[in-house]
Amino acid sequence: MSHYALPFRVLPDSAVSDHEVLIGPSGSPLLPAEDVLHGWDYAQALDVLTHATVDMALAAESLEVPESELRLCAVLHAGTGAGSLPRSTWELARCSLSRADGAISLAGSIEGSQLSGRLWLNLQILLASVPASGDPLSPSLPGSRLWSSQRDVLLEDGGDSRFPIELISFSRAFSGQLHAGAPWYVDWSPNALEADFGGSVRVYINSDLEIMSGRFITGDASTLQAIVADVMTQMISSTLAAEDSEEVLEQCGEGSVGHQIRFWLDSAFPGQSHASVLSMMRDRPSVYRATLLALAAVEGLT
């Protein structure tokens, strides 16, 4: 068992009360955050609200700083990405605290396209300014973290195998390009297998094709199966054809493009080596493609 001492005094949990985190799709009532946010998709933005109250008198006493000189700042950070740590974080909102007002109320909105797998929220209380006096162990550097609380929320099933889909007009977005008449288009980079899957893979559906896009909107099973199968086939085939693909995929972390491709490979061709799947792709393409099409019926969009 190890022991260590903090370099300066911090706030005890008893100095912060009524802390709550509320989330929900934009335009909907916000509810207390739970471990999993069900019924969410990448087309939805999320609104976040967190509030708490700091007992400034108790905070000053705990930090050995005169209450009249104590200035604090509350900052809410958001993060996203699968794995034990968020792959990206950013500041969502902040507010100042003083003797006159120790209430924290921070709100923000996050576009669905920014999120992948999980929503990580971290409320921190920092020292905002240097007090004129204090104990030798009182915090003295602006930005010193005095208290924090984290909340981790899985989005749907964790988002590991989901990909963002958008409905757009190809005649506008891809005017003059060869694929402007395609029913869908997969935007991704075969050279970025370590990139976050939810942030670097996007499937566009052509809204100009009313019948097909209408089937997609209504959730037609055959249409969704064809789209998902094409995405899997394109991404797996391109990766398998690359040199040292097996070793490269093994090095890809959880939540990455390569991790997702490896999951699809293991699900469609359990127990088979990359060499055998590559051989099937080249020598028996009909079986190879049909296998992935069958997997798409099971996996759907997740």
C-alpha positions as CSV (number, residue, x, y, z in Angstrom):
1,M,0.0,0.0,0.0
2,S,1.5,3.3,-1.0
3,H,1.0,6.7,0.6
4,Y,1.4,10.1,-1.0
5,A,0.7,13.7,-0.1
6,L,-1.0,16.2,-2.3
7,P,1.2,19.3,-3.0
8,F,-1.5,21.7,-1.8
9,R,-4.8,21.7,0.0
10,V,-7.9,20.6,-2.0
11,L,-11.7,20.7,-1.4
12,P,-13.3,17.9,0.6
13,D,-16.4,16.3,-1.0
14,S,-18.5,17.9,1.8
15,A,-17.8,21.3,0.3
16,V,-19.7,20.5,-2.9
17,S,-23.3,19.5,-2.7
18,D,-26.3,18.9,-5.0
19,H,-24.1,17.8,-7.9
20,E,-26.2,16.4,-10.7
21,V,-25.6,15.7,-14.4
22,L,-28.5,15.8,-16.9
23,I,-28.4,14.8,-20.6
24,G,-30.8,14.3,-23.4
25,P,-31.3,14.8,-27.2
26,S,-31.6,18.5,-28.1
27,G,-35.1,19.8,-27.8
28,S,-36.1,17.0,-25.4
29,P,-36.4,17.2,-21.6
30,L,-33.1,16.5,-19.9
31,L,-32.9,13.5,-17.5
32,P,-30.3,12.4,-14.9
33,A,-27.4,10.7,-16.7
34,E,-27.3,7.0,-16.4
35,D,-24.7,4.4,-17.4
36,V,-26.2,4.0,-20.9
37,L,-28.0,6.4,-23.1
38,H,-30.5,4.4,-25.1
39,G,-32.3,5.4,-28.3
40,W,-29.6,7.8,-29.5
41,D,-28.0,8.0,-32.9
42,Y,-25.4,10.1,-34.6
43,A,-27.9,12.4,-36.2
44,Q,-28.9,13.7,-32.8
45,A,-27.2,16.4,-30.9
46,L,-27.0,16.0,-27.1
47,D,-27.7,18.7,-24.5
48,V,-25.8,18.6,-21.2
49,L,-26.5,20.4,-18.0
50,T,-24.6,20.0,-14.7
51,H,-25.2,21.9,-11.5
52,A,-23.8,21.9,-8.0
53,T,-23.3,24.2,-5.0
54,V,-20.0,25.0,-3.4
55,D,-20.0,26.0,0.3
56,M,-17.6,28.9,-0.1
57,A,-17.1,29.3,3.7
58,L,-16.2,25.6,4.1
59,A,-14.1,25.8,0.9
60,A,-12.1,28.8,2.4
61,E,-11.6,27.0,5.7
62,S,-10.4,23.8,4.0
63,L,-8.0,25.7,1.7
64,E,-6.8,28.0,4.5
65,V,-7.6,31.0,2.3
66,P,-9.6,34.0,3.5
67,E,-13.1,33.7,2.2
68,S,-13.0,37.3,0.9
69,E,-10.0,36.4,-1.3
70,L,-11.2,33.1,-2.6
71,R,-12.0,33.0,-6.3
72,L,-12.8,29.7,-7.9
73,C,-13.7,28.6,-11.4
74,A,-15.9,25.6,-12.5
75,V,-15.1,24.0,-15.8
76,L,-17.0,21.3,-17.6
77,H,-15.0,19.2,-20.1
78,A,-16.6,16.7,-22.5
79,G,-14.8,13.8,-24.2
80,T,-15.6,10.9,-26.4
81,G,-14.1,7.7,-27.9
82,A,-14.1,4.0,-26.8
83,G,-11.6,2.6,-24.4
84,S,-10.5,3.3,-20.9
85,L,-9.7,7.0,-21.7
86,P,-11.5,9.4,-24.1
87,R,-9.8,9.8,-27.4
88,S,-10.6,13.5,-27.6
89,T,-11.7,16.1,-25.0
90,W,-12.7,19.7,-25.1
91,E,-14.0,22.4,-22.8
92,L,-17.8,22.7,-22.9
93,A,-18.5,25.5,-20.5
94,R,-17.2,27.4,-17.4
95,C,-18.4,29.8,-14.8
96,S,-16.8,31.9,-11.9
97,L,-17.5,31.3,-8.2
98,S,-17.0,33.7,-5.4
99,R,-18.1,34.4,-1.8
100,A,-21.3,36.0,-3.2
101,D,-22.3,33.1,-5.4
102,G,-21.1,29.5,-5.0
103,A,-23.7,28.0,-7.4
104,I,-22.5,26.1,-10.5
105,S,-24.7,25.7,-13.5
106,L,-23.0,24.7,-16.8
107,A,-24.8,23.8,-20.0
108,G,-23.7,22.9,-23.5
109,S,-24.8,21.2,-26.7
110,I,-22.7,18.5,-28.5
111,E,-23.2,17.6,-32.2
112,G,-23.7,13.9,-32.7
113,S,-21.0,13.9,-35.3
114,Q,-18.5,14.7,-32.6
115,L,-19.3,11.6,-30.5
116,S,-18.2,8.1,-30.7
117,G,-19.0,5.3,-28.3
118,R,-19.3,7.2,-25.1
119,L,-19.9,10.6,-23.6
120,W,-17.3,11.5,-20.9
121,L,-18.1,14.5,-18.7
122,N,-15.7,15.9,-16.2
123,L,-16.6,18.8,-13.8
124,Q,-13.6,20.5,-12.3
125,I,-13.3,23.2,-9.7
126,L,-10.1,25.2,-10.1
127,L,-8.4,28.1,-8.4
128,A,-9.2,31.2,-10.4
129,S,-6.8,33.7,-9.0
130,V,-3.9,34.0,-6.5
131,P,-5.1,34.9,-3.0
132,A,-3.2,37.6,-1.3
133,S,-2.7,35.5,1.8
134,G,-2.9,31.9,2.9
135,D,-1.3,28.9,4.5
136,P,2.0,27.6,3.0
137,L,0.0,24.6,1.8
138,S,-2.8,26.7,0.3
139,P,-3.2,26.5,-3.5
140,S,-1.4,29.5,-5.1
141,L,-1.3,28.8,-8.8
142,P,-4.3,29.8,-11.0
143,G,-5.7,26.7,-12.6
144,S,-4.8,24.4,-9.7
145,R,-7.4,21.6,-9.6
146,L,-9.2,21.5,-6.3
147,W,-12.1,19.1,-6.9
148,S,-13.4,17.0,-9.8
149,S,-16.1,14.5,-10.7
150,Q,-16.4,12.4,-13.8
151,R,-19.4,10.8,-15.5
152,D,-19.1,8.2,-18.2
153,V,-22.1,7.4,-20.4
154,L,-22.2,4.7,-23.0
155,L,-24.1,5.7,-26.2
156,E,-26.4,3.0,-27.3
157,D,-24.4,-0.3,-27.2
158,G,-21.1,1.6,-26.8
159,G,-20.9,2.6,-30.5
160,D,-18.0,0.2,-31.2
161,S,-19.7,-1.1,-34.3
162,R,-21.8,1.8,-35.4
163,F,-21.1,4.3,-38.1
164,P,-22.6,7.7,-38.7
165,I,-25.0,7.9,-41.7
166,E,-26.2,11.2,-43.3
167,L,-28.8,11.9,-45.9
168,I,-27.5,14.5,-48.4
169,S,-28.1,15.5,-52.0
170,F,-25.3,14.0,-54.1
171,S,-26.0,16.3,-57.0
172,R,-25.0,19.2,-54.8
173,A,-22.3,17.6,-52.6
174,F,-20.6,15.7,-55.5
175,S,-21.5,17.8,-58.5
176,G,-19.6,16.8,-61.6
177,Q,-18.0,13.7,-59.9
178,L,-18.4,10.2,-61.2
179,H,-20.2,8.9,-58.1
180,A,-22.8,11.7,-58.0
181,G,-25.5,9.2,-59.1
182,A,-24.6,6.5,-56.6
183,P,-27.2,5.5,-54.0
184,W,-24.7,5.8,-51.2
185,Y,-21.1,6.7,-50.6
186,V,-18.6,5.6,-47.9
187,D,-16.2,8.3,-46.8
188,W,-13.1,6.8,-45.1
189,S,-9.3,6.5,-45.5
190,P,-7.6,3.0,-45.8
191,N,-4.5,4.7,-44.5
192,A,-6.0,5.7,-41.2
193,L,-6.8,2.4,-39.5
194,E,-5.8,3.8,-36.1
195,A,-8.3,6.7,-36.3
196,D,-11.4,6.8,-34.2
197,F,-14.1,4.8,-36.1
198,G,-17.1,7.1,-35.3
199,G,-15.2,10.2,-36.2
200,S,-13.5,9.1,-39.4
201,V,-16.0,6.9,-41.2
202,R,-19.2,8.3,-42.6
203,V,-21.8,6.9,-44.9
204,Y,-23.8,9.3,-47.1
205,I,-27.2,8.4,-48.5
206,N,-28.3,10.0,-51.8
207,S,-31.5,12.0,-51.1
208,D,-31.8,12.7,-54.8
209,L,-32.9,9.0,-55.3
210,E,-36.3,9.3,-53.6
211,I,-37.4,5.7,-53.6
212,M,-34.1,4.3,-52.3
213,S,-33.6,7.1,-49.7
214,G,-37.3,6.7,-48.7
215,R,-36.6,3.0,-47.9
216,F,-33.6,3.9,-45.9
217,I,-35.6,6.5,-43.8
218,T,-38.3,3.9,-43.1
219,G,-35.7,1.3,-42.0
220,D,-36.3,-1.1,-44.8
221,A,-34.3,-4.2,-43.8
222,S,-33.1,-5.2,-47.3
223,T,-31.9,-1.7,-48.0
224,L,-30.1,-1.4,-44.7
225,Q,-28.5,-4.8,-45.3
226,A,-27.2,-3.9,-48.7
227,I,-25.7,-0.6,-47.4
228,V,-24.0,-2.3,-44.4
229,A,-22.8,-5.2,-46.5
230,D,-21.2,-2.8,-49.0
231,V,-19.5,-0.8,-46.2
232,M,-18.1,-4.0,-44.7
233,T,-17.0,-5.5,-48.0
234,Q,-15.3,-2.3,-49.1
235,M,-13.4,-1.7,-45.9
236,I,-12.4,-5.4,-45.3
237,S,-11.4,-5.9,-48.9
238,S,-9.2,-2.8,-49.1
239,T,-7.5,-3.7,-45.8
240,L,-6.9,-7.4,-46.6
241,A,-5.2,-6.4,-49.9
242,A,-2.7,-4.3,-48.1
243,E,0.7,-5.6,-47.0
244,D,1.0,-6.9,-43.4
245,S,-2.8,-6.3,-42.8
246,E,-3.0,-8.9,-40.0
247,E,-0.2,-7.3,-38.0
248,V,-1.5,-3.8,-38.6
249,L,-5.0,-4.7,-37.4
250,E,-3.7,-6.4,-34.3
251,Q,-2.0,-3.1,-33.3
252,C,-5.2,-1.0,-33.7
253,G,-6.8,0.0,-30.4
254,E,-10.4,-0.4,-29.2
255,G,-12.7,2.0,-31.0
256,S,-10.5,2.5,-34.0
257,V,-11.3,1.8,-37.7
258,G,-8.9,-1.2,-37.6
259,H,-10.5,-2.6,-34.5
260,Q,-13.9,-2.5,-36.2
261,I,-12.6,-4.2,-39.3
262,R,-11.0,-7.0,-37.2
263,F,-14.4,-7.4,-35.4
264,W,-16.2,-7.9,-38.7
265,L,-13.6,-10.3,-40.0
266,D,-13.8,-12.4,-36.8
267,S,-17.6,-12.4,-37.0
268,A,-17.9,-13.3,-40.6
269,F,-15.0,-15.8,-40.9
270,P,-14.5,-17.2,-37.4
271,G,-11.3,-19.2,-36.9
272,Q,-9.9,-18.4,-40.4
273,S,-6.6,-16.7,-41.0
274,H,-6.3,-13.5,-43.0
275,A,-4.5,-15.4,-45.7
276,S,-7.4,-17.8,-46.1
277,V,-9.9,-15.0,-46.2
278,L,-7.8,-13.2,-48.7
279,S,-7.6,-16.3,-50.8
280,M,-11.4,-16.6,-50.7
281,M,-11.8,-13.0,-51.7
282,R,-9.7,-13.5,-54.8
283,D,-10.6,-17.1,-55.8
284,R,-14.2,-17.4,-54.6
285,P,-15.5,-13.8,-54.6
286,S,-19.1,-14.9,-54.7
287,V,-18.8,-16.8,-51.4
288,Y,-16.8,-14.1,-49.8
289,R,-19.3,-11.4,-50.7
290,A,-22.3,-13.5,-49.8
291,T,-20.8,-14.2,-46.4
292,L,-20.5,-10.5,-45.6
293,L,-24.0,-9.9,-46.9
294,A,-25.3,-12.6,-44.5
295,L,-23.5,-10.9,-41.6
296,A,-25.0,-7.6,-42.5
297,A,-28.5,-9.0,-41.9
298,V,-27.5,-10.0,-38.4
299,E,-25.5,-6.9,-37.5
300,G,-27.7,-4.2,-39.1
301,L,-26.4,-0.8,-38.3
302,T,-24.8,-1.9,-35.0
